[in-house]
């Protein structure tokens, strides 16, 4: 089954947004984590969103 690139782009953007949302909810509940883990999650989330935008543009 071949899915178009824009589908993977939207999925990647949603995954990046969910990483940000779940990290925010975790901090809101009072669960603390290392700065190393927090920066890594934010870095990966940003790259997932940027990659999703790139795939979305390429798929049109």
N, CA and C of each residue as an Amber inpcrd file, in Angstrom:
protein
   180
   0.8460000  -1.1750000   0.0000000   0.0000000   0.0000000   0.0000000
   0.8920000   1.2390000   0.0000000   0.7530000   2.0690000  -1.0000000
   1.5330000   3.3000000  -1.1080000   0.7110000   4.4820000  -0.6170000
   1.2240000   5.1340000   0.3990000   0.5770000   6.3370000   0.9090000
   1.3330000   7.5480000   0.3860000   0.6260000   8.6330000   0.1090000
   1.3090000   9.8260000  -0.4100000   2.1740000  10.4980000   0.6630000
   3.1290000  11.3090000   0.1850000   4.0510000  11.9910000   1.1000000
   3.3330000  12.9410000   2.0550000   2.2580000  13.5790000   1.6040000
   1.5690000  14.5440000   2.4750000   0.9700000  13.8450000   3.6990000
   0.5940000  12.5710000   3.5570000   0.0530000  11.8190000   4.6900000
   1.1240000  11.6240000   5.7680000   2.3260000  11.2520000   5.3360000
   3.4290000  11.0980000   6.2770000   3.8240000  12.4440000   6.8810000
   3.6930000  13.5120000   6.1020000   3.9820000  14.8470000   6.6160000
   3.0430000  15.2310000   7.7340000   1.7680000  15.0020000   7.5480000
   0.7780000  15.3120000   8.5890000   1.0110000  14.4360000   9.8180000
   1.3180000  13.1670000   9.6060000   1.5720000  12.2710000  10.7350000
   2.8030000  12.7140000  11.5270000   3.8330000  13.1640000  10.8470000
   5.0410000  13.6230000  11.5240000   4.7810000  14.9100000  12.3080000
   4.0190000  15.8190000  11.7420000   3.6770000  17.0610000  12.4450000
   2.8620000  16.7470000  13.6970000   1.8830000  15.8700000  13.5770000
   1.0750000  15.4920000  14.7410000   1.9160000  14.8080000  15.8170000
   2.8600000  13.9870000  15.4130000   3.7250000  13.3180000  16.3880000
   4.6000000  14.3330000  17.1260000   5.1300000  15.3190000  16.4070000
   5.9280000  16.3600000  17.0510000   5.1100000  17.1850000  18.0230000
   3.8910000  17.5200000  17.6430000   3.0030000  18.2820000  18.5270000
   2.6560000  17.4540000  19.7640000   2.4450000  16.1550000  19.5890000
   2.1260000  15.3000000  20.7290000   3.3050000  15.1880000  21.6960000
   4.5230000  15.1740000  21.1850000   5.6890000  15.1580000  22.0780000
   5.6880000  16.4100000  22.9400000   5.4390000  17.5850000  22.3190000
   5.3790000  18.8310000  23.0850000   4.2440000  18.7930000  24.1070000
   3.0730000  18.3320000  23.6800000   1.9060000  18.3150000  24.5590000
   2.1160000  17.3820000  25.7510000   2.6160000  16.1850000  25.5000000
   2.8250000  15.2240000  26.5830000   3.9280000  15.6730000  27.5410000
   4.9520000  16.3300000  27.0200000   6.0000000  16.8780000  27.8830000
   5.4400000  17.9780000  28.7670000   4.6180000  18.8320000  28.1880000
   3.9830000  19.9190000  28.9580000   3.0630000  19.3600000  30.0420000
   2.2520000  18.3450000  29.6950000   1.3520000  17.7340000  30.6850000
   2.1450000  17.0660000  31.8070000   3.2630000  16.4460000  31.4720000
   4.1010000  15.7930000  32.4730000   4.6610000  16.8260000  33.4450000
   5.1180000  17.9580000  32.9300000   5.6420000  19.0220000  33.7910000
   4.5260000  19.6510000  34.6160000   3.3260000  19.7310000  34.0530000
   2.1900000  20.3080000  34.7630000   1.7880000  19.4340000  35.9550000
   1.9430000  18.1150000  35.8250000   1.6340000  17.1990000  36.9230000
   2.7140000  17.2020000  37.9950000   3.8250000  17.8570000  37.7230000
   4.8850000  17.9550000  38.7130000   5.9960000  16.9450000  38.5540000
   5.9800000  16.1870000  37.4790000   7.0420000  15.2090000  37.2410000
   8.2280000  15.9550000  36.6230000   9.3490000  15.9320000  37.3270000
  10.5360000  16.6330000  36.8430000  11.4380000  15.6300000  36.1160000
  12.1340000  16.1330000  35.1180000  13.0830000  15.2950000  34.4050000
  14.3470000  16.0940000  34.1200000  15.3960000  15.4040000  33.7540000
  16.6780000  16.0450000  33.4580000  16.5420000  17.1040000  32.3740000
  17.3990000  18.0930000  32.4290000  17.4300000  19.0790000  31.3430000
  17.8530000  18.3950000  30.0410000  18.7340000  17.4200000  30.1490000
  19.1950000  16.6880000  28.9710000  18.0150000  16.0220000  28.2590000
  17.1370000  15.3680000  29.0080000  15.9620000  14.7190000  28.4250000
  14.9920000  15.7490000  27.8610000  14.7780000  16.8300000  28.5940000
  13.8490000  17.8610000  28.1430000  14.3230000  18.5070000  26.8520000
  15.5970000  18.8690000  26.7940000  16.1400000  19.4890000  25.5800000
  16.1030000  18.4910000  24.4240000  16.3940000  17.2250000  24.6920000
  16.3320000  16.1990000  23.6490000  14.9300000  16.0390000  23.0850000
  13.9200000  16.0380000  23.9490000  12.5320000  15.9270000  23.4870000
  12.1290000  17.1230000  22.6460000  12.5070000  18.3210000  23.0940000
  12.1700000  19.5220000  22.3320000  12.8820000  19.5310000  20.9820000
  14.1340000  19.1050000  20.9700000  14.9110000  19.0400000  19.7410000
  14.2730000  18.0570000  18.7510000  13.9330000  16.8810000  19.2220000
  13.3150000  15.8700000  18.3530000  11.9340000  16.3320000  17.8760000
  11.1580000  16.9500000  18.7730000   9.8450000  17.4660000  18.3820000
   9.9410000  18.5160000  17.3000000  10.8950000  19.4350000  17.4240000
  11.0830000  20.4660000  16.3950000  11.4790000  19.8550000  15.0600000
  12.3920000  18.8860000  15.0960000  12.8030000  18.2510000  13.8490000
  11.6660000  17.4380000  13.2240000  10.8280000  16.8210000  14.0380000
   9.6900000  16.0760000  13.4860000   8.7160000  17.0210000  12.7920000
   8.4690000  18.1730000  13.4090000   7.5610000  19.1410000  12.7960000
   8.1660000  19.6920000  11.5050000   9.4600000  20.0280000  11.5400000
  10.1190000  20.5600000  10.3370000  10.1370000  19.5160000   9.2160000
  10.4070000  18.2680000   9.5520000  10.4090000  17.2070000   8.5460000
   9.0020000  17.0000000   7.9840000   7.9890000  17.0990000   8.8580000
   6.6140000  16.9630000   8.3870000   6.2170000  18.0740000   7.4310000
   6.6470000  19.2900000   7.7280000   6.3590000  20.4120000   6.8190000
   7.0520000  20.1870000   5.4800000   8.2950000  19.7150000   5.5170000
   9.0130000  19.4190000   4.2940000   8.3100000  18.3500000   3.4660000
   7.8740000  17.2770000   4.1100000   7.1430000  16.2230000   3.3890000
   5.8120000  16.7220000   2.8610000   5.1530000  17.5620000   3.6370000
   3.8530000  18.1020000   3.2070000   4.0300000  18.9670000   1.9620000
   5.0880000  19.7920000   1.9550000   5.3610000  20.6330000   0.7800000
   5.7480000  19.7840000  -0.4200000   6.5480000  18.7380000  -0.2010000
   7.0010000  17.9010000  -1.3010000   5.8580000  17.0570000  -1.8660000
   4.8660000  16.7400000  -1.0520000   3.7770000  15.8820000  -1.4920000
   2.7270000  16.5880000  -2.3110000   2.7570000  17.9060000  -2.3240000
   1.7300000  18.6420000  -3.0920000   2.1250000  18.8370000  -4.5210000
